[in-house]
Amino acid sequence: MLFDTSWPVLLFLMTVAYVLTWSLGVLSLDLSVVLWTTFGLALGYQLLSRILDYLPSLQSVTILHTAVNVLAVTGLAVIWTMLGGLASPAFAMFFALPITALGVVSRFSIQFGITVYSIIAAWVVAIRGSAELRLQLESLGFPRLWDYLPGTNQLEFAGYGAVTGGNAQLQFMIVFSFALLGIAATSAITVILIGRLFERLKFASASGERAAKISDSFVSDTNDLELILDRDEQVVIAISPKLADVLHETPESVIGCHVTSVLPFHSGHPARRMIESGKTGELKNQGLTTPGGCHLLNIRTHAGSSNGYEFQRVTFNELSAREYAELSIDLLGELYGAIDGNGRLQYLSTSLQKLTGMIAGDRADQIPMPAGWWQIGARRQHRRTVPMNANEYELRLHREEYYGDHSLTEIIVFRLQPAGGHG
């Protein structure tokens, strides 16, 4: 509709302009011929535009739409020729209006093609009507292609503001060409930016309602660390208060932000790649550094939809003391174990279980180590040779701190190896 209106408006404005300048004696031309040519162009354009409404396929519409614009620009060039071409340079500005309208209703490739064709048509008009411009181009080494143009001559009249002199005419046409390209690019970019702005406004207007519904459905447990993302936009639409607290944010400050600005994962981090994929997945033992410290987490993503709206749920589970102990020690047949803050064995490797006959949950003081070594708050590292099953083993013990179960936790990790061994 916009483009259907732009051409009649353009022709009307052009008609008013050249009739006014003719009535003031600025232009010397056969007004009736120009008026009938303009009327014929407007009528032909309207007839061809109506045919577009009855074409069966999008491809045929695109082809005819492009052809109509080529013919319309050709007609515009014919009218500018009648008005004097470079003898009436002000009328060249009318080439800009259809190019601007095309940026709104057509793909950029079509707009760019019509823009280039408009520039070529304007150059043809200028070269046909100016011997000075032809001489200037020839002096610069351009081939005499204008010899193949019918009716090449020197205009016998000049309008208001006529561009005279070959060099000035060449400069005018160069500026005119770049101006049309700039107008085309500006209109296309403006349309893209406006479209994105409306999409963002549309999303923002609906995000509050979506966030409330999805938050009520999925972010129900305040002890869970989870957030909900718009799968296409990758922006946060809901977040649990607990996760917001871990990130030292408030839910209100996070909702609407892109996930990369909320979760501090670098671009190559596996968790970020999994989240950005929009697919269901799981990663174990991932580190998340926040202002409150480093958290070891298992991360799960789940892709879902609700009433046609696609979202992604991201859940973070902090490692328990047992999981952290298992992560902290080497399980490849070595004699490793861990003691929790209650003085009980949190984990024993298979080899250590066979050596001692103990299992997880037994009291740590059954391990032959000096009294108090296993107590939380003791010296961070110990190393001593101890007897066990008629053999001597080197016992190494150290304390570790980690964030787990939503709080700072300490465990004692120890290792046994035959005295004189290496590890």
BALO-626920 format. One line per 5 residues: number of its first residue (from 1); for each residue x, y, z of N, C-alpha, C. Coordinates in steps of 0.001 Angstrom, whole numbers, plus 500000, padded with zeros to 6 digits. Example, Ala and Ser with C-alpha at 12.3 -4.5 7.8 and 13.67 -1.06 7.14 Angstrom:
<pts>
1	513190:494310:507800:512300:495500:507800:513200:496700:507800 | 512850:497750:507080:513670:498940:507140:512900:500030:507870;
</pts>
This chain:
<pts>
1	500832:498793:500000:500000:500000:500000:500866:501256:500000 | 501943:501236:500784:502819:502400:500828:503429:502681:499472 | 503909:501621:498802:504542:501845:497508:503512:502220:496451 | 502303:501644:496530:501248:502014:495590:500931:503500:495696 | 501077:504058:496882:500773:505470:497096:501946:506369:496731;
6	503165:505872:496908:504342:506726:496744:504503:507219:495310 | 504241:506358:494327:504419:506793:492942:503410:507862:492528 | 502103:507703:492801:501181:508808:492491:501554:510105:493201 | 501983:510001:494462:502407:511203:495186:503618:511828:494508 | 504572:510985:494108:505765:511483:493425:505392:512218:492139;
11	504549:511595:491316:504180:512210:490042:503370:513483:490250 | 502533:513490:491286:501764:514704:491582:502694:515848:491985 | 503647:515561:492873:504579:516599:493311:505433:517096:492150 | 505871:516154:491307:506677:516559:490158:505858:517435:489206 | 504590:517063:488993:503733:517854:488104:503541:519264:488640;
16	503252:519360:489941:503091:520679:490557:504370:521497:490394 | 505525:520833:490572:506804:521550:490507:507071:522087:489110 | 506908:521226:488080:507268:521742:486753:506198:522666:486175 | 504928:522496:486572:503907:523453:486129:504170:524821:486753 | 504551:524818:488032:504822:526079:488714:506030:526781:488096;
21	507113:526032:487860:508303:526654:487267:508036:527105:485832 | 507200:526361:485106:506845:526777:483734:506024:528066:483756 | 505074:528142:484710:504223:529333:484786:505020:530569:485176 | 506127:530369:485888:506986:531494:486270:507994:531832:485185 | 507974:531085:484097:508877:531359:482992:510272:530807:483185;
26	510455:529950:484192:511783:529385:484440:512092:528288:483436 | 511081:527476:483098:511259:526398:482135:510610:526765:480814 | 511301:526419:479739:510751:526615:478402:510547:525239:477786 | 509280:524786:477770:509008:523438:477282:507574:523348:476791 | 507283:522254:476093:505928:521972:475633:505191:521303:476788;
31	504464:522087:477559:503868:521596:478794:502875:520469:478551 | 502099:520552:477469:501084:519528:477229:501708:518152:477022 | 502838:518103:476322:503504:516814:476099:503974:516215:477421 | 504548:517048:478282:505041:516556:479573:503876:516096:480443 | 502770:516854:480418:501605:516472:481223:501025:515144:480757;
36	500879:514971:479455:500330:513709:478949:501280:512539:479233 | 502568:512777:479156:503537:511713:479479:503427:511318:480948 | 503305:512316:481813:503160:512034:483244:501867:511283:483520 | 500784:511712:482875:499500:511031:483059:499572:509584:482569 | 500208:509371:481426:500344:508012:480904:501164:507125:481828;
41	502231:507687:482405:503050:506917:483345:502249:506543:484582 | 501480:507496:485115:500669:507221:486306:499602:506176:486015 | 498943:506300:484856:497891:505345:484501:498470:503948:484289 | 499580:503865:483568:500198:502561:483333:500655:501904:484620 | 501189:502707:485519:501642:502142:486795:500460:501588:487590;
46	499363:502330:487635:498205:501871:488398:497618:500590:487810 | 497565:500489:486485:497029:499280:485855:497900:498064:486169 | 499207:498227:486036:500106:497103:486326:500076:496738:487814 | 499913:497732:488669:499845:497455:490109:498616:496634:490455 | 497501:496890:489758:496284:496112:490024:496456:494651:489600;
51	497241:494433:488544:497476:493056:488094:498198:492255:489177 | 499048:492933:489941:499793:492240:490999:498866:491550:491990 | 497673:492114:492200:496747:491543:493184:496173:490206:492743 | 496311:489870:491459:495678:488654:490946:496688:487588:490537 | 497959:487836:490761:498964:486840:490390:498938:485677:491376;
56	499161:484441:490896:498957:483261:491745:500106:482943:492692 | 501329:483375:492396:502471:482955:493209:503305:484158:493618 | 504042:483973:494704:504913:485038:495201:506024:485343:494210 | 506526:484319:493530:507600:484535:492562:507138:485421:491410 | 505940:485160:490901:505424:485975:489801:505157:487402:490258;
61	504696:487569:491504:504482:488912:492045:505803:489670:492122 | 506852:488980:492591:508161:489626:492721:508701:490051:491362 | 508553:489172:490366:509070:489487:489026:508337:490686:488433 | 506997:490667:488492:506238:491778:487910:506450:493062:488704 | 506545:492940:490018:506787:494119:490857:508108:494784:490472;
66	509142:493969:490246:510438:494517:489832:510342:495154:488453 | 509629:494485:487531:509476:495026:486179:508720:496349:486192 | 507687:496439:487020:506917:497682:487124:507808:498824:487587 | 508675:498540:488536:509556:499592:489043:510599:500000:488014 | 511080:499042:487239:512026:499379:486165:511353:500295:485148;
71	510120:499960:484750:509394:500790:483793:509085:502167:484378 | 508750:502207:485683:508436:503486:486313:509663:504388:486365 | 510826:503816:486709:512055:504611:486735:512404:505082:485324 | 512171:504218:484339:512415:504625:482949:511528:505811:482574 | 510246:505743:482958:509344:506865:482694:509787:508127:483404;
76	510278:507978:484625:510775:509133:485375:511970:509761:484668 | 512844:508910:484102:513998:509427:483363:513551:510164:482100 | 512502:509648:481440:511980:510316:480239:511448:511703:480595 | 510714:511783:481711:510170:513081:482126:511297:514050:482469 | 512336:513554:483152:513454:514442:483490:514152:514932:482219;
81	514200:514072:481202:514767:514498:479917:513957:515648:479330 | 512620:515518:479379:511757:516581:478857:511915:517879:479637 | 512244:517747:480932:512401:518936:481768:513782:519553:481648 | 514670:518919:480877:515963:519528:480621:517149:518795:481183 | 516947:517718:481951:518080:516983:482491:518928:517859:483392;
86	520209:517965:483079:521112:518791:483883:520781:520271:483791 | 519968:520644:482803:519514:522031:482741:518505:522323:483846 | 517895:521267:484407:516962:521409:485533:517341:520380:486601 | 518472:520570:487256:518991:519545:488175:518109:519308:489394 | 517286:520287:489769:516466:520115:490968:515499:518948:490828;
91	515079:518648:489592:514114:517566:489398:514744:516180:489579 | 516079:516117:489644:516731:514824:489877:516404:514276:491261 | 516022:515149:492187:515724:514705:493551:514521:513764:493598 | 513667:513801:492569:512486:512949:492593:512822:511470:492431 | 514046:511157:492010:514456:509754:491957:514546:509142:493361;
96	514680:509985:494377:514922:509471:495733:513670:508880:496377 | 512477:509422:496055:511267:508985:496749:510930:507513:496509 | 510897:507021:495269:510590:505597:495090:511643:504684:495700 | 512897:505126:495705:513950:504311:496315:513715:504188:497815 | 513307:505294:498435:513009:505255:499869:511832:504334:500159;
101	510787:504423:499340:509615:503567:499542:509960:502101:499335 | 510829:501817:498369:511227:500428:498132:511920:499829:499346 | 512635:500650:500109:513296:500146:501306:512323:499623:502335 | 511068:500079:502262:510053:499656:503227:509345:498388:502776 | 509062:498278:501474:508183:497204:501006:508907:496089:500270;
106	510192:496248:499960:510896:495246:499159:512151:494772:499866 | 512649:493628:499393:513934:493144:499888:515034:494105:499468 | 516126:494094:500229:517214:495027:499945:517806:494775:498565 | 517840:493513:498133:518414:493212:496819:517628:493906:495706 | 516284:493913:495819:515463:494590:494814:515668:496096:494895;
111	515661:496622:496119:515869:498059:496284:517217:498483:495720 | 518256:497710:496005:519590:498053:495518:519632:497996:493992 | 518992:496973:493412:518971:496858:491960:518273:498040:491301 | 517122:498448:491850:516398:499598:491297:517204:500882:491493 | 517919:500968:492614:518755:502150:492851:519853:502257:491798;
116	520522:501144:491537:521577:501141:490514:520990:501489:489149 | 519821:500925:488849:519187:501231:487562:518806:502710:487481 | 518337:503290:488589:517992:504715:488601:519221:505572:488327 | 520352:505183:488916:521595:505932:488686:522005:505841:487217 | 521910:504637:486655:522263:504464:485238:521342:505299:484352;
121	520030:505258:484650:519071:506026:483848:519358:507518:483934 | 519694:508002:485133:519990:509425:485291:521254:509812:484524 | 522263:508947:484538:523489:509221:483785:523203:509254:482282 | 522350:508357:481822:522001:508356:480397:521339:509675:480013 | 520402:510139:480859:519739:511417:480587:520758:512551:480557;
126	521665:512558:481542:522645:513640:481624:523594:513628:480428 | 524068:512440:480036:525023:512350:478924:524353:512711:477603 | 523098:512253:477419:522394:512584:476170:522208:514082:476010 | 522007:514780:477110:521652:516189:477014:522800:517156:477167 | 524018:516677:477399:525116:517612:477665:526359:517222:476881;
131	526688:518051:475883:527927:517833:475139:529138:518104:476023 | 528992:519031:476981:530100:519352:477881:530458:518149:478753 | 529433:517456:479252:529684:516280:480080:530318:515167:479254 | 529846:515004:478025:530434:513979:477165:531902:514284:476893 | 532203:515557:476654:533590:515948:476396:534456:515727:477635;
136	533899:516013:478813:534647:515818:480057:534943:514340:480287 | 533965:513490:480050:534167:512049:480221:535183:511519:479217 | 535118:512033:477993:536060:511584:476966:537480:511988:477326 | 537642:513170:477931:538981:513620:478327:539554:512766:479451 | 538687:512115:480205:539130:511236:481295:539358:509808:480823;
141	539175:509565:479536:539458:508248:478987:538275:507310:478919 | 537065:507807:479164:535891:506937:479079:535576:506647:477612 | 535177:505423:477305:534817:505103:475911:533563:505862:475489 | 533441:506103:474204:532329:506897:473680:531077:506022:473506 | 530584:505523:474618:529384:504686:474562:528158:505488:474173;
146	528197:506804:474395:527036:507636:474060:526779:507708:472558 | 527766:507274:471769:527526:507248:470327:526406:506279:469964 | 526146:505320:470878:525097:504337:470620:523741:504788:471155 | 523698:505944:471830:522439:506448:472364:521709:507246:471291 | 520437:506965:471057:519692:507745:470055:519384:509145:470569;
151	519436:510107:469689:519018:511464:470026:519988:512221:470896 | 521264:511835:470897:522233:512556:471712:522459:513945:471129 | 522228:514968:471928:522395:516338:471449:522652:517264:472632 | 522798:518524:472306:522977:519538:473339:521640:520238:473547 | 521183:520308:474793:519917:520975:475071:520013:522455:474703;
156	518904:522963:474219:518905:524341:473737:518355:525316:474770 | 517911:524822:475929:517398:525738:476940:517932:525320:478299 | 517865:526211:479232:518349:525935:480584:517294:526352:481588 | 517106:525525:482593:516163:525839:483650:516857:526536:484805 | 516105:526704:485896:516636:527386:487066:517724:526528:487719;
161	518875:527119:487980:519964:526408:488642:520672:525430:487743 | 520692:525664:486447:521322:524731:485515:522791:524535:485862 | 523240:523280:485742:524646:522959:485977:525365:523086:484648 | 526309:524005:484573:527041:524233:483331:528509:523904:483546 | 529161:523563:482454:530566:523191:482530:530708:521700:482753;
166	531549:521062:481948:531682:519612:482023:532131:519113:483377 | 533093:519801:483997:533607:519354:485289:532535:519469:486370 | 531792:520574:486376:530729:520760:487367:529619:519730:487174 | 529288:519444:485924:528252:518446:485657:528688:517055:486113 | 529962:516730:485879:530476:515437:486316:530426:515328:487837;
171	530834:516387:488526:530793:516374:489985:529362:516239:490494 | 528432:516940:489842:527027:516847:490255:526517:515414:490127 | 526825:514752:489020:526328:513397:488807:526961:512401:489778 | 528223:512609:490107:528876:511717:491078:528229:511874:492452 | 528027:513126:492870:527372:513369:494159:525954:512816:494148;
176	525247:513027:493044:523884:512519:492907:523849:510990:493040 | 524799:510302:492412:524838:508836:492459:525065:508335:493876 | 526048:508925:494559:526314:508501:495935:525159:508865:496861 | 524482:509962:496561:523332:510346:497380:522220:509303:497280 | 521948:508823:496055:520922:507788:495895:521315:506509:496628;
181	522580:506109:496518:523029:504916:497239:522903:505112:498748 | 523255:506302:499217:523132:506581:500646:521690:506560:501114 | 520794:507118:500299:519370:507108:500656:518846:505678:500712 | 519243:504861:499740:518796:503461:499726:519283:502718:500961 | 520573:502877:501278:521127:502181:502440:520496:502679:503731;
186	520316:503994:503833:519736:504560:505055:518309:504084:505268 | 517511:504076:504198:516121:503637:504349:516044:502163:504718 | 516916:501343:504099:516900:499910:504414:517313:499662:505858 | 518385:500336:506296:518854:500155:507672:517821:500670:508665 | 517202:501803:508340:516184:502364:509231:515013:501412:509396;
191	514585:500811:508285:513471:499857:508356:513845:498657:509219 | 515083:498167:509058:515528:497024:509864:515533:497384:511349 | 516078:498558:511671:516154:498974:513072:514765:499192:513661 | 513875:499798:512873:512513:500014:513365:511812:498678:513575 | 512037:497737:512637:511437:496416:512792:511914:495722:514051;
196	513212:495812:514310:513746:495191:515526:513217:495884:516773 | 513074:497207:516687:512542:497943:517834:511123:497497:518146 | 510294:497356:517106:508922:496910:517333:508884:495485:517871 | 509813:494638:517391:509868:493277:517918:510222:493285:519397 | 511198:494141:519761:511584:494224:521165:510447:494773:522017;
201	509739:495801:521481:508617:496356:522230:507499:495330:522383 | 507274:494574:521311:506248:493535:521375:506631:492474:522390 | 507923:492091:522364:508375:491088:523324:508301:491628:524746 | 508704:492901:524911:508700:493477:526255:507285:493561:526816 | 506312:493884:525960:504940:494008:526440:504363:492668:526868;
206	504849:491593:526224:504325:490267:526559:505183:489526:527567 | 506429:489999:527773:507349:489239:528619:506887:489184:530067 | 506263:490277:530561:505802:490262:531944:504759:489187:532181 | 503789:489102:531272:502747:488080:531411:503321:486686:531257 | 504211:486512:530262:504826:485199:530069:505644:484803:531286;
211	506428:485766:531788:507282:485466:532932:506450:485047:534133 | 505323:485734:534350:504485:485403:535499:503908:483999:535375 | 503391:483671:534178:502791:482351:533990:503825:481241:534115 | 504948:481417:533421:505966:480367:533443:506621:480285:534810 | 506788:481428:535467:507372:481419:536805:506485:480656:537771;
216	505174:480868:537686:504257:480140:538564:504295:478643:538296 | 504530:478264:537032:504479:476853:536661:505774:476115:536948 | 506917:476810:536767:508187:476098:536791:509137:476543:537898 | 509109:477801:538278:510030:478279:539304:509261:478368:540613 | 508867:477226:541116:507979:477190:542270:508715:476968:543581;
221	509851:476292:543547:510586:475961:544764:511677:477002:544976 | 511578:477752:546079:512541:478826:546314:513934:478296:546594 | 514075:477000:546874:515401:476432:547106:516079:475994:545818 | 515353:476033:544708:515937:475641:543429:516677:476815:542808 | 517754:476488:542124:518493:477495:541366:518144:477291:539899;
226	517258:478113:539368:516858:477922:537982:516363:479227:537384 | 516401:479259:536061:515861:480395:535332:515210:479895:534053 | 514348:480725:533486:513638:480404:532255:514031:481434:531204 | 514379:480942:530006:514802:481809:528912:513808:481742:527765 | 513643:482854:527075:513000:482822:525773:513969:482137:524817;
231	513533:481029:524201:514475:480207:523447:515030:480928:522221 | 514236:481796:521603:514704:482507:520413:515564:483709:520776 | 515083:484511:521720:515787:485743:522074:516917:485513:523065 | 516889:484371:523786:517892:484066:524804:517935:485134:525895 | 516761:485653:526253:516678:486603:527355:515927:485946:528505;
236	516212:486398:529710:515618:485820:530913:514187:486329:531060 | 513237:485407:531204:511853:485812:531441:511391:485412:532838 | 512160:484573:533529:511836:484213:534914:513092:483677:535574 | 513240:483941:536865:514401:483466:537610:513978:483230:539050 | 514472:482163:539635:514129:481882:541022:514832:482875:541940;
241	514188:483275:543027:514833:484210:543965:516164:483684:544486 | 516272:482356:544658:517512:481789:545185:518668:481987:544222 | 518432:481752:542929:519497:481949:541946:519846:483426:541824 | 518843:484283:541847:519121:485722:541797:519990:486140:542972 | 519739:485551:544147:520537:485874:545328:521971:485380:545167;
246	522143:484182:544606:523489:483654:544377:524267:484562:543428 | 523574:485110:542428:524215:485993:541455:524349:487423:541968 | 523888:487652:543215:523906:488988:543816:523094:489968:542973 | 521943:489506:542507:521020:490323:541735:519629:490197:542337 | 518700:490969:541791:517291:490807:542132:516568:490284:540897;
251	515474:489552:541071:514753:489056:539893:514356:490177:538937 | 513967:491322:539473:513531:492427:538617:514664:492957:537749 | 515893:492953:538280:517025:493490:537521:517523:492528:536455 | 517151:491255:536565:517646:490235:535642:516668:489973:534504 | 515367:490011:534801:514357:489701:533788:514456:490692:532630;
256	514498:490151:531413:514638:490967:530212:516065:491097:529728 | 517040:490642:530536:518446:490719:530142:518844:489467:529358 | 519827:489630:528483:520338:488482:527742:521085:487562:528693 | 520981:486267:528452:521552:485296:529386:523058:485473:529535 | 523744:485919:528476:525196:486077:528565:525598:487200:529508;
261	524696:488141:529764:524999:489207:530716:524600:488829:532132 | 523912:487698:532285:523466:487254:533609:524385:486174:534163 | 524695:485177:533338:525550:484076:533774:526975:484329:533295 | 527943:484381:534202:529315:484757:533825:530104:483609:533209 | 529587:483021:532134:530325:481999:531397:530957:482656:530172;
266	532241:482380:529926:532889:482953:528748:532362:482283:527483 | 532696:482859:526324:532078:482445:525064:532342:480988:524718 | 533485:480442:525127:533790:479059:524778:533411:478053:525845 | 532793:478498:526921:532463:477602:528035:531404:476587:527595 | 531595:475306:527961:530612:474283:527560:529194:474611:528015;
271	529057:475191:529213:527717:475523:529705:527065:476582:528831 | 527832:477572:528421:527268:478622:527565:526871:478058:526208 | 527710:477182:525652:527364:476582:524359:526101:475739:524477 | 525962:475009:525579:524778:474177:525763:523527:475043:525893 | 523623:476136:526641:522471:477011:526829:522096:477691:525518;
276	523094:478196:524784:522812:478901:523539:522266:477982:522457 | 522522:476679:522570:521999:475745:521571:520482:475632:521647 | 519906:475959:522818:518466:475867:522984:517951:474452:523120 | 518851:473495:523299:518459:472096:523366:518528:471572:524797 | 517935:470398:525000:518002:469741:526298:519375:469099:526466;
281	519983:469281:527633:521308:468714:527869:521668:468764:529339 | 522845:468220:529665:523300:468189:531056:524818:468223:531092 | 525358:468981:532030:526792:469048:532277:527027:468897:533773 | 528041:468151:534128:528352:467922:535535:529630:468651:535920 | 529678:469024:537184:530886:469572:537803:531399:470811:537071;
286	530502:471774:536874:530871:473019:536212:531048:474128:537246 | 532081:474925:537062:532338:476020:537984:531612:477288:537562 | 531003:477971:538522:530331:479251:538279:530861:480253:539299 | 531582:481254:538818:532168:482257:539701:531227:483444:539821 | 530832:483749:541042:529949:484872:541326:530629:485782:542342;
291	530060:486964:542599:530662:487831:543626:530781:487166:544985 | 529975:486121:545238:530033:485438:546524:531032:484312:546583 | 531651:483952:545464:532620:482865:545460:532402:481939:544279 | 533098:480811:544316:533013:479829:543238:532059:478714:543638 | 531146:478373:542733:530172:477318:542981:530420:476180:542001;
296	530422:474959:542522:530501:473780:541666:529089:473263:541457 | 528700:473120:540187:527301:472867:539871:527155:471777:538824 | 526039:471086:538898:525552:470284:537785:524480:471113:537085 | 524605:471276:535772:523718:472165:535018:522883:471336:534055 | 521584:471563:534078:520677:470879:533157:519856:471920:532402;
301	519659:471685:531124:518782:472533:530315:517661:471676:529753 | 516494:472269:529674:515332:471553:529137:514568:472489:528218 | 514396:472088:526966:513638:472874:525994:512171:472468:526064 | 511295:473450:526156:509872:473162:526246:509051:474247:525580 | 507745:474085:525630:506840:475082:525061:505572:475128:525897;
306	504936:476286:525884:503689:476479:526615:502783:477372:525782 | 501670:476820:525333:500720:477556:524487:501390:478128:523244 | 502278:477326:522651:502962:477753:521441:504183:478612:521681 | 504441:478965:522932:505600:479803:523257:506761:478900:523662 | 507890:479029:522965:509036:478168:523211:509973:478811:524228;
311	510354:478017:525216:511223:478518:526270:512282:477465:526581 | 513215:477852:527413:514267:476938:527856:514453:477096:529361 | 514401:475984:530053:514577:475989:531503:515999:475549:531828 | 516697:476341:532623:518078:476040:533019:518096:475859:534533 | 518524:474676:534976:518542:474346:536400:519970:474108:536854;
316	520320:474669:538008:521651:474509:538591:521509:473760:539915 | 522205:472651:540040:522212:471883:541281:523610:471925:541881 | 523714:472493:543081:525016:472542:543740:525417:471152:544210 | 526709:470876:544138:527210:469570:544529:527070:469383:546034 | 526689:468180:546418:526659:467845:547839:528084:467581:548318;
321	528238:467443:549625:529565:467157:550179:530121:465857:549606 | 529265:464863:549439:529728:463584:548894:530173:463741:547444 | 529381:464460:546660:529746:464653:545258:531043:465433:545138 | 531206:466426:546009:532443:467189:545958:533637:466324:546349 | 533445:465466:547349:534536:464583:547757:534924:463648:546624;
326	533918:463106:545950:534206:462211:544833:534922:462950:543712 | 534562:464217:543535:535219:465007:542498:536646:465354:542882 | 536905:465520:544180:538197:466025:544647:539278:464960:544686 | 538918:463713:544589:539925:462664:544745:540038:461816:543494 | 541173:461211:543354:541441:460343:542210:540916:458952:542519;
331	540075:458433:541621:539430:457151:541880:540119:455989:541169 | 541309:456206:540662:541966:455168:539864:542741:454190:540751 | 542045:453526:541667:542667:452480:542471:543528:452982:543608 | 543564:454276:543879:544387:454805:544952:543627:454754:546275 | 544370:454942:547367:543792:454887:548713:543398:456303:549132;
336	542205:456690:548752:541725:458027:549046:540474:457957:549905 | 540257:459027:550673:539043:459134:551455:538770:460572:551810 | 537572:460825:552360:537189:462172:552768:536371:462085:554042 | 536568:463088:554906:535895:463139:556206:535075:464417:556260 | 533810:464311:556699:532969:465499:556768:533129:466202:558104;
341	532377:467284:558284:532506:468086:559495:532022:467400:560751 | 531307:466291:560617:530840:465543:561785:531799:464441:562198 | 532956:464389:561546:533946:463391:561926:533652:462008:561385 | 532853:461922:560341:532548:460621:559746:533117:460549:558334 | 533395:459306:557927:533933:459107:556588:532848:459436:555558;
346	533137:460400:554736:532189:460810:553710:532333:459949:552462 | 533565:459555:552166:533808:458751:550971:535086:457953:551162 | 535089:456718:550658:536288:455891:550612:536389:455280:549229 | 537598:455315:548678:537789:454634:547405:537681:453128:547625 | 537456:452410:546552:537297:450955:546647:538530:450307:547271;
351	539711:450771:546900:540949:450197:547442:541059:450437:548939 | 540652:451625:549396:540731:451928:550823:539709:451110:551607 | 538547:450881:551036:537557:450037:551703:538097:448624:551905 | 538776:448092:550886:539326:446741:551003:540444:446689:552041 | 541243:447740:552119:542368:447747:553048:541903:447858:554495;
356	540904:448714:554751:540504:448997:556131:539257:448248:556561 | 538466:447774:555617:537194:447150:555959:536152:448148:556403 | 536396:449419:556181:535464:450460:556599:534607:450905:555411 | 533508:451543:555730:532609:452049:554699:532253:453491:555036 | 531647:454159:554069:531215:455536:554297:530216:455577:555445;
361	530387:456548:556323:529529:456683:557487:530213:456270:558774 | 531290:455456:558681:532032:455083:559886:532746:456305:560446 | 533075:456217:561748:533754:457340:562380:535208:457403:561918 | 535677:458645:561726:537017:458842:561191:538105:458452:562177 | 537789:458442:563500:538844:458135:564466:539257:456671:564430;
366	538576:455849:563598:539013:454466:563426:540211:454367:562489 | 540466:455434:561733:541672:455478:560908:542850:455773:561838 | 543944:455025:561734:545082:455235:562642:545815:456538:562334 | 545242:457625:562810:545891:458921:562644:545871:459633:563989 | 546772:460575:564213:546807:461274:565500:545469:461932:565819;
371	545146:462004:567089:543874:462572:567535:543747:464023:567079 | 542575:464334:566609:542285:465715:566222:542649:466069:564799 | 543357:465160:564120:543736:465486:562739:542516:465712:561855 | 541486:464957:562084:540337:465000:561191:539361:466116:561533 | 539609:466818:562628:538652:467822:563070:538704:469064:562169;
376	537526:469551:561813:537438:470780:561033:538011:471935:561848 | 538816:472740:561228:539446:473859:561916:540865:473561:562334 | 541282:472301:562177:542664:471964:562505:543598:472516:561436 | 544886:472299:561631:545862:472785:560661:545542:472231:559274 | 545776:473043:558243:545287:472700:556914:545936:471448:556344;
381	547191:471187:556606:547859:470047:555995:548635:469252:557055 | 548593:467920:556913:549356:467017:557780:549994:465947:556913 | 551109:465438:557411:551787:464356:556699:552553:463529:557734 | 552294:462208:557759:552942:461349:558747:552874:459899:558279 | 553842:459106:558755:553835:457670:558486:553065:456969:559600;
386	552103:456104:559219:551264:455415:560207:551259:453923:559896 | 551123:453063:560946:551049:451613:560714:549623:451195:560373 | 549505:450190:559504:548187:449663:559159:548371:448282:558547 | 547718:447275:559175:547773:445896:558684:549220:445428:558504 | 550033:445656:559536:551427:445206:559572:552293:445895:558530;
391	551789:446938:557919:552579:447710:556960:552562:449180:557373 | 553506:449898:556852:553545:451322:557116:553100:452090:555866 | 552266:453097:556126:551741:453920:555035:552002:455389:555347 | 552233:456110:554307:552364:457558:554464:550975:458176:554339 | 550577:458898:555359:549260:459526:555404:549408:461020:555117;
396	548707:461469:554104:548675:462897:553777:547236:463383:553902 | 547076:464504:554561:545731:464992:554853:545706:466505:554677 | 544621:467027:554083:544461:468476:553983:542978:468827:553976 | 542719:470059:554365:541344:470560:554393:541028:471293:553092 | 539768:471207:552668:539308:471941:551489:537981:472609:551800;
401	537786:473787:551225:536532:474518:551368:535847:474592:550008 | 534543:474535:550007:533797:474667:548757:532394:475144:549076 | 531720:475646:548037:530324:476043:548175:529456:474872:547735 | 528720:474336:548652:527827:473225:548364:526670:473244:549327 | 525552:472681:548914:524345:472687:549745:523998:474108:550186;
406	524252:475086:549290:523879:476487:549491:524666:477169:550607 | 525803:476618:551015:526588:477250:552071:528042:476813:551945 | 528917:477513:552671:530331:477168:552688:530533:475899:553506 | 531219:474919:552921:531409:473623:553573:532885:473257:553552 | 533326:472576:554609:534695:472076:554680:534684:470559:554764;
411	535663:469930:554130:535875:468498:554281:537369:468249:554429 | 537701:467069:554968:539090:466639:555084:539328:465558:554040 | 540270:465794:553164:540630:464811:552141:541965:464198:552545 | 542040:462862:552547:543292:462219:552927:543652:461127:551934 | 544931:460783:551940:545454:459780:551019:546474:458923:551748;
416	546399:457628:551502:547380:456681:552027:548163:456085:550867 | 549458:455920:551086:550259:455190:550114:551399:454507:550861 | 551848:453385:550353:552930:452669:551050:554109:453594:551322 | 554663:453491:552516:555786:454348:552893:556917:454178:551890 | 557489:455296:551465:558557:455260:550478:558058:455343:549054;
421	556695:455323:548849:556128:455429:547504:556119:456868:547041 | 555600:457062:545851:555566:458399:545258:554135:458730:544908 | 553743:459962:545060:552392:460385:544704:552246:461843:544874;
</pts>
